[in-house]
Amino acid sequence: MNEELRIEGQFPFEETLDPENWDAIHALGHQMLEDAFSYLETVRERPVWQPVPEQVKQHLQQPLPQKPQDIEAVYHDFCRKHFTLPDGQYSPSFLGVGHGHGGSHWGAG
């Protein structure tokens, strides 16, 4: 970067990762925590392990987005397609898990 511009604080453009609306980010963050706690609170009510549905496998094969995405839409997509697919490690009935280079699972009890 041009040292002269940095010293004067004159940038031709400003890049930031700051959200446009901090209140909305706070609200979404609180919702994420509530969802995570609810998930853990009800872990005993769900199967220890579930196979990954074909639609989720297909979704994971799609190319990654190249442009910014709406954070709420990303989170809701994550919840619908991934958050509800346990690998068993949170269940008190699960004996063990081995995450190797291939993501193998073993030890469901």
GICORWO-V206854 format. One record per residue. N is the residue number from 1. RES is the residue in three letters. SS is DSSP state (alpha for helix, beta for strand, coil for the rest). OMEGA is omega in whole degrees, 0 to 359 (* if undefined). Layout:
BEGIN
n: [N;N]
res: [RES;RES]
ss: [SS;SS]
omega: [OMEGA;OMEGA]
END
This chain:
BEGIN
n: [1;2;3;4;5;6;7;8;9;10;11;12;13;14;15;16;17;18;19;20;21;22;23;24;25;26;27;28;29;30;31;32;33;34;35;36;37;38;39;40;41;42;43;44;45;46;47;48;49;50;51;52;53;54;55;56;57;58;59;60;61;62;63;64;65;66;67;68;69;70;71;72;73;74;75;76;77;78;79;80;81;82;83;84;85;86;87;88;89;90;91;92;93;94;95;96;97;98;99;100;101;102;103;104;105;106;107;108;109]
res: [MET;ASN;GLU;GLU;LEU;ARG;ILE;GLU;GLY;GLN;PHE;PRO;PHE;GLU;GLU;THR;LEU;ASP;PRO;GLU;ASN;TRP;ASP;ALA;ILE;HIS;ALA;LEU;GLY;HIS;GLN;MET;LEU;GLU;ASP;ALA;PHE;SER;TYR;LEU;GLU;THR;VAL;ARG;GLU;ARG;PRO;VAL;TRP;GLN;PRO;VAL;PRO;GLU;GLN;VAL;LYS;GLN;HIS;LEU;GLN;GLN;PRO;LEU;PRO;GLN;LYS;PRO;GLN;ASP;ILE;GLU;ALA;VAL;TYR;HIS;ASP;PHE;CYS;ARG;LYS;HIS;PHE;THR;LEU;PRO;ASP;GLY;GLN;TYR;SER;PRO;SER;PHE;LEU;GLY;VAL;GLY;HIS;GLY;HIS;GLY;GLY;SER;HIS;TRP;GLY;ALA;GLY]
ss: [coil;coil;alpha;alpha;alpha;alpha;alpha;alpha;coil;coil;coil;coil;coil;coil;coil;coil;coil;coil;coil;coil;coil;alpha;alpha;alpha;alpha;alpha;alpha;alpha;alpha;alpha;alpha;alpha;alpha;alpha;alpha;alpha;alpha;alpha;alpha;alpha;alpha;coil;alpha;alpha;alpha;coil;coil;coil;coil;coil;coil;coil;coil;alpha;alpha;alpha;alpha;alpha;alpha;alpha;coil;coil;coil;coil;coil;coil;coil;coil;coil;coil;alpha;alpha;alpha;alpha;alpha;alpha;alpha;alpha;alpha;alpha;alpha;alpha;alpha;coil;coil;coil;coil;coil;coil;coil;coil;coil;coil;beta;coil;coil;coil;coil;coil;coil;coil;coil;coil;coil;coil;coil;coil;beta;coil]
omega: [181;183;181;179;181;181;182;182;181;178;179;176;179;175;179;173;178;177;177;184;181;180;179;178;177;181;179;178;177;178;178;178;179;179;180;179;178;178;180;181;184;185;181;183;183;176;179;181;176;174;179;179;182;181;178;177;179;179;181;178;181;176;178;178;179;181;179;179;176;186;179;178;178;180;180;176;177;180;182;191;188;187;184;181;183;170;174;191;180;183;176;179;184;183;182;178;175;179;178;180;180;179;182;179;175;171;178;184;*]
END
